[in-house]
Amino acid sequence: MSNGKLLIINGPGLSDLSDHNEVANDDLSLSVIEQKCIETSGEFGLEVDFRQNDDESELLRVLVYDNSNFDAFIINPAGLSKSSFIDYDAFSAAINKITNQGKPVIEVRIENIFIQGSSKPLRGNDSGVGLVSGLGKYGYVLAINSINKKLSNN
Amino acid sequence: MNIYVINGPNINLLGTREPEIYGKETLEGISKECQEKASKVGHSVKFMQSNYEGEIVEWIQDAIINKVDAIVINAAAYTHTSIAIHDALKSYSGYKVELHISNPHLRESFRHVSFISSAVDSVVAGLGPDGYIQVIDLLSELPIKVN
């Protein structure tokens, strides 16, 4: 069932972005990102549910139980993928289940995590998750553009 | 904005090479779409592919000499082996995007290490051939320095 709904979930620590160096060094906050996401999605007629949660098990619950309510997913796992309290395999399995339904899932990272070196990207089997790293708030824009194209081709 | 799109080994086989991973679209098709998108948003794109590491290094050096504004590089298998391409990219001060059609981090462990990622500004992977188009489109929105 297609409903044009996009879930954007931001993981632990992303409520405060004051120490992030934005691409253009302009002030970055989660509400700036949210606004950009709503604008971009609105151009395509997509509805956005934008969330941030420091509770890792809540993120897993959303992916496992709420996934049928959405057509596409953008995940910024932030601290989650570095050292997680929850079972990382459970997190990957939940994502695989979503991609197996043919729904787009894109991991978005604000900074280029490969320069920073402190976080690792999501790993797993060949589940078709996209990765956008280092584009600041524009990474979310690129991910939404890509999702829109995928959804309109389905 | 002047952009080099540089493609590495085996990408000339797109469309026939493991289409379940890389899709059915050919490199010519992607190149054409990139050119169309570029002319729409006012970019000039030079689209290249080589199976030779040294040639890719020389193209990056060309980009330095010609003051190209941005490089989009899909170094393919050289991503995981080439310190020479890493060094060349380090010497280039324009905007750099590492691009992959599939997401290497979800594939064999020998693809989990990239010598390119730490030498570029951003990484886009796993969005299929559309990734090229999305990056070229977004470059016009990014607040980057243009020569």
Contacts between the chains, C-beta under 8 A, distances in Angstrom:
chain1	res1	chain2	res2	distance
A	23	B	121	7.7
A	23	B	142	6.4
A	23	B	143	6.7
A	23	B	144	7.7
A	24	B	142	7.8
A	24	B	143	3.8
A	26	B	143	7.6
A	106	B	126	7.7
A	106	B	127	7.4
A	112	B	117	7.1
A	112	B	120	7.1
A	112	B	121	6.4
A	112	B	122	5.7
A	112	B	123	6.4
A	114	B	114	6.7
A	114	B	117	3.3
A	114	B	118	5.1
A	114	B	123	6.4
A	115	B	117	7.6
A	115	B	118	5.3
A	117	B	118	7.7
A	121	B	105	4.6
A	122	B	105	6.9
A	122	B	106	7.6
A	123	B	105	5.6
A	123	B	106	6.7
A	123	B	112	7.2
A	124	B	106	5.6
A	125	B	106	6.6
A	126	B	21	7.6
A	126	B	102	7.8
A	126	B	106	5.3
A	126	B	107	6.0
A	127	B	106	5.8
A	128	B	103	7.5
A	128	B	106	7.5
A	128	B	126	6.7
A	129	B	103	6.0
A	129	B	106	6.1
A	129	B	126	6.1
A	130	B	103	6.4
A	130	B	124	7.9
A	130	B	125	6.7
A	130	B	126	3.9
A	130	B	127	4.7
A	130	B	131	7.9
A	131	B	103	5.2
A	131	B	105	6.6
A	131	B	123	6.5
A	131	B	124	7.2
A	131	B	125	4.4
A	131	B	126	5.4
A	132	B	122	7.5
A	132	B	123	7.4
A	132	B	124	5.4
A	132	B	125	8.0
A	132	B	127	7.9
A	133	B	117	7.9
A	133	B	122	6.2
A	133	B	123	4.4
A	133	B	124	7.8
A	134	B	120	7.6
A	134	B	121	5.7
A	134	B	122	3.4
A	134	B	123	6.0
A	135	B	122	4.7
A	135	B	124	7.8
A	135	B	138	7.2
A	135	B	142	7.4
A	138	B	138	5.9
A	138	B	141	6.3
A	138	B	142	5.8
A	139	B	122	7.4
A	141	B	138	6.7
A	141	B	141	7.0
A	142	B	124	6.9
A	142	B	134	5.3
A	142	B	135	7.3
A	142	B	138	5.0
A	145	B	134	5.4
A	145	B	137	6.8
A	145	B	138	7.4
A	146	B	127	4.8
A	146	B	130	6.1
A	146	B	131	7.3
A	146	B	134	5.2
A	149	B	130	5.6
A	149	B	134	7.7
A	150	B	130	7.7
